[in-house]
Amino acid sequence: MRLLGVGLASTSSGSFLVTKAKATHLELDRMGAPVFEWIPEQLPKNSEGQNAQLVVQNLAMGKLKVALFEKEGSKKSDRRILFPGGKGRHLTAPEAIAQKREMENARKQEDDEREVKKAKREARKAEKARIEVEWKVMLAEHSAAVEAWVGRCAELKMAGTRAKDLPK
């Protein structure tokens, strides 16, 4: 590290990197001049093809990453839970039997919850259908009432009733 520091201190443009004094805007002569590179008018066709290939590879890698994450986060099977760490057990041991019963109870509870959700979903569908039928009946009644009102207004106009005296 000392050799690197001495090497940088010996150059005029790199000496400010190793000094402890802070450089200000007045000491621009210590810093090297900025290097401006030109931008080509047209990029070579090979670069465009390489950039397009990188974009396609990035998309493919994103899809592979998602697929891999889904596979790694898959639902654990009963076998993986029964034999944690891949270690064997006596299946007649009271702990193993208790663990198996807990898993069966949990599975039964999940099935019961699934059935309750299904019943609620069916009830919501039935309620929605009932409301839809009521809405259609209300629309039909409203349309009939509007037609009757328009007919009544037309009769009153023919009879000579003023517009302000027509029913609302």
C-alpha positions in Angstrom: 0.0 0.0 0.0 2.9 2.3 0.8 4.4 1.7 -2.6 1.1 2.5 -4.3 0.8 5.7 -2.2 4.3 6.8 -3.1 3.7 6.0 -6.8 0.5 8.1 -6.8 2.2 11.0 -4.8 5.0 11.2 -7.4 2.6 12.0 -10.2 1.2 15.5 -10.7 -2.4 14.4 -11.4 -2.6 11.7 -8.8 -0.9 13.4 -5.9 -4.2 15.0 -4.7 -5.6 11.5 -4.1 -3.1 10.6 -1.4 -2.7 14.0 0.3 -4.6 14.7 3.5 -5.3 18.3 2.6 -8.7 18.9 1.0 -8.7 20.1 -2.6 -10.8 23.2 -3.4 -11.9 24.7 -6.7 -9.0 27.0 -6.6 -6.5 24.1 -6.9 -7.7 22.8 -10.3 -4.1 22.7 -11.5 -3.4 19.8 -9.2 -6.2 17.8 -10.8 -5.8 16.5 -14.3 -7.8 17.9 -17.2 -11.0 16.1 -18.0 -10.9 13.7 -20.9 -13.7 14.1 -23.4 -14.4 11.2 -25.7 -16.3 11.6 -28.9 -19.5 9.8 -29.6 -19.6 8.1 -33.0 -22.3 9.2 -35.4 -23.4 5.6 -36.1 -22.8 2.6 -33.9 -21.4 -0.4 -35.7 -24.0 -3.0 -36.6 -22.2 -5.6 -34.6 -22.7 -3.5 -31.4 -26.5 -3.2 -32.0 -26.7 -7.0 -32.5 -24.8 -7.6 -29.3 -27.0 -5.2 -27.3 -30.1 -6.8 -28.7 -28.7 -10.2 -27.7 -28.0 -8.9 -24.2 -31.6 -7.7 -23.9 -33.0 -11.1 -25.0 -30.6 -12.9 -22.6 -31.7 -10.6 -19.7 -35.4 -11.4 -20.4 -34.6 -15.2 -20.5 -32.7 -15.0 -17.3 -35.5 -13.2 -15.6 -37.9 -15.9 -16.6 -35.5 -18.6 -15.5 -35.1 -16.8 -12.1 -38.8 -16.7 -11.6 -39.2 -20.4 -12.5 -36.3 -21.4 -10.2 -37.8 -19.4 -7.3 -41.2 -21.1 -7.8 -39.5 -24.5 -7.7 -37.5 -23.7 -4.6 -40.6 -22.3 -2.9 -42.8 -25.3 -3.6 -45.1 -26.7 -1.0 -43.5 -29.1 1.4 -44.7 -32.6 1.2 -45.6 -34.7 4.3 -42.4 -36.8 3.7 -40.2 -33.8 4.0 -41.8 -32.8 7.2 -41.7 -36.4 8.7 -38.0 -36.7 8.0 -36.5 -33.3 8.7 -32.8 -33.0 7.7 -33.1 -36.4 5.8 -32.6 -38.3 9.0 -34.4 -41.6 9.5 -36.8 -42.2 12.4 -38.8 -45.0 13.8 -42.3 -44.5 12.6 -43.7 -46.3 15.7 -42.1 -43.8 18.1 -44.7 -41.7 20.0 -43.3 -38.5 18.7 -43.6 -39.6 15.0 -47.1 -40.8 15.6 -48.1 -37.5 17.3 -46.5 -35.5 14.5 -48.4 -37.5 11.8 -51.7 -37.0 13.7 -51.0 -33.2 13.9 -50.4 -33.2 10.1 -53.6 -35.1 9.5 -55.6 -32.7 11.7 -54.0 -29.7 10.0 -54.9 -31.2 6.6 -58.5 -31.9 7.8 -58.8 -28.3 9.1 -57.6 -26.9 5.8 -60.1 -29.0 3.9 -62.9 -27.8 6.3 -61.8 -24.2 5.8 -61.8 -24.8 2.0 -65.3 -26.1 2.2 -66.5 -23.1 4.3 -64.9 -20.7 1.8 -66.6 -22.6 -1.1 -70.0 -22.3 0.7 -69.4 -18.6 1.3 -68.5 -18.1 -2.4 -71.6 -19.9 -3.5 -73.7 -17.8 -1.2 -72.2 -14.6 -2.6 -72.9 -15.8 -6.1 -76.5 -16.5 -5.2 -76.9 -13.1 -3.5 -75.4 -11.4 -6.5 -77.8 -13.2 -8.9 -80.7 -12.3 -6.6 -79.7 -8.6 -6.6 -79.2 -8.7 -10.4 -82.7 -10.0 -10.9 -84.1 -7.3 -8.5 -82.2 -4.6 -10.4 -83.6 -5.8 -13.8 -87.1 -5.7 -12.3 -86.5 -2.2 -11.0 -85.2 -1.1 -14.4 -88.3 -2.5 -16.1 -90.6 -0.8 -13.6 -88.7 2.5 -14.1 -88.9 2.3 -17.9 -92.7 1.6 -17.7 -93.1 4.6 -15.3 -91.2 6.9 -17.6 -93.2 5.8 -20.6 -96.4 6.4 -18.7 -95.2 9.8 -17.6 -94.2 10.8 -21.1 -97.7 9.6 -22.4 -99.5 11.6 -19.7 -97.4 14.7 -20.4 -98.2 14.4 -24.2 -102.0 14.1 -23.3 -101.8 17.1 -21.1 -100.0 19.1 -23.8 -102.6 18.2 -26.3 -105.3 19.3 -23.9 -103.6 22.7 -23.7 -101.8 22.5 -20.3 -98.9 24.9 -19.9 -95.4 23.3 -19.6 -94.8 24.6 -16.1 -98.0 22.8 -15.0 -97.0 19.4 -16.3 -96.3 16.7 -13.6 -92.7 16.4 -12.5 
